[in-house]
Amino acid sequence: MEDKEMLSAPVGSEFESSGNEPTRPSQRLHLILLGVENVQRSAQFYEELGWKRAESSDEGFVKFDLGGYALALISREDFAKDSLYSSSVGTGFSGVGLIYLARSAEEVPRILAKAVDAGGVLVKSATRTHWGVAGYFKDPDGHLFEVDYEETWIFDEGHRLVVDPTEDSPENK
């Protein structure tokens, strides 16, 4: 299935690897996602450390540019719900996730398949979300990874995340 089809599917639609070979993600992470009790209070903590909130942040998802990747804050409750945990407390849900941003929607199920082939555990199939296509796996030690594709993310030519593009950014030239 191609990006256009996947991104036009209803939210909640799930996708399997399309019979293509599972895809290896490039050797990088793009986001460190922290589930927090109060997004604004946590954002204020990082701002008081001298970190600058990314202009592309919103009330429920605050980002701090870390130079090619970002620290992102989301409500612990929203994060647990998105990754199919029944509760954000008392369930073993750590509130921490590492995110790989795929180059295309069709890459998401293929990368999830590769993770399973490598010994990971599928937590959530590639699923149509309000923003794109995403799924989760755990590595053999139980660390939660999200594989996500959204058209809003911007990358430089080396597939490094551009959190807040400027006039000098490669994608604006």
N, C-alpha and C positions, 0 to 999 in steps of 0.2 A: 504494500500500500504506500502511496506517495504522500509527501507532506501535505499537499493541498487537500486530499481526501481526509487525512487524519485530523487536520486542523478544522475542517468543516463538520466533523462528526459531533454528535451531541456530547456535552460534558458528561463524563462517567463511562464513555465507550472505552473498551479495553482492546489492546492490540497485541498480537503475537508476532514473533519474528517471522518475516515474510518468506521463509524458505531460503533466503540468502544466507551466506556464511555469517555466523555471529561476528560482530564488529568489535575490534579492540579500541578502547578509548585512548586518546593520546595521553602521554604521561604528564598529566597536570590536573589539578583541581581548580575550580573557579570560585566557589563560595564555601565559606565555613558558616553553617547555619546553626544559630543558637535559639532554642525555644526558651522564652523568658516569661515570667509572670506578668510583667507590665512593660510593653514595648517602649513607651515613652520614657519611663523611669530608667530603664536600662540604657536607652539611647543617650539620655542626659549624663549617665555615668561615664560613657565613652567620650562624650563631648567635654566633660569636665577634665578628662585626661588629656585634652588637647586635640582629640581626633575630630575631623570635619565630617559631618553628615553629608552623604551624597545628595545632590539636588534631586536626583531621580527617586529618592525615598518617598514613601507615603506613610500615613498613620499606622498601618498594620504591618509594614515591611520596611525596616530602616537598614540602609547599607552604609558601610564605611569602606572607602577605596583603600586597598592595601597594596596597590601597585601591580595590577595585572590579575588580581583576585580580590575578593571582598569578604568582610565579615558582615553577615546579615542577621538581623534580629526579627523574630516572628513570635507571635503569641504561642506559648507552649501548648495551649489547648488546640489552636489551629494546626500546629505542626503535628501533634499526635493524631488528630482527625485525618489529616492528609495522608499520613503514613499508615493508616488503618489500625492504630492502637485504640482500644476501647476507652482508655482514660489516659490523661497526661500525668497522673500520679499513681504510685503504688503498683505499677504494672511492669516495671523494668524499663520503662521508656526513659531514656537518658536525657532527652531534650537537646541532643547534639547530632548534627548530620553533616556529612561532606557531600558536596554537590558537584557533579560533572555536567557541564552544559554541552549537550550534543550539537553537532553541526546541522542536523536535520531531524525532523520528527520521525522519519523512518529509521534513523539510527538508534532511537531509544530502545525499542524491543530487541534489536540486534545486540546492543551493548549489554542489556540485561541478560540475554541468552549467553553471552560470553562469560559474564560473571558467574552464572549458574554452572556452566561448563568447567569453570576454574575452581569450583568448590564452594561458591557463595550460595546463599539461600534467597530465593525470590520472596520479597515481602509484599510487593504490590506490582501487578502487571503494568505494562505501559498503558496508561489510561488518559483519555482526553480530559483535560482540566479547563478551567475558565481561561487560562493563559496560554496553553499549548498542549504538550504531551509529556507525561512524566511517569516514572515508576521507581520502586525502591528495591534494593537488595541489602543483605547483611554480608559482611565478609566473614571468614571462618571464626573470627573472634567476637562476632556479634556487633561490629560497628556498622551503623546505618549510613548507607550511601543513597543519594537520589540521582537518577539520570533524568535530565530535564531538557526539553527544547521549548523555547519561546521566541517568537520573532522579535521581541523587544531587546534582547541582549545584543550587544555590539562587541565585535572582536577585532583585534588588529591582525595583520597578515600572519603572525605567529600563533593565532588562536588564543591570544591572551585577552582576558576580559577588559573592556574599556567601560568603567563604571559611569563616568560622566564625561561624554565627549566634549572636546573643545574645538575651536576653529582650526587648531593645529593638528588635531587627531588625524591619523592616516585615512580613516573612513570619510572624512570631510574634505579631502583634497581632490 
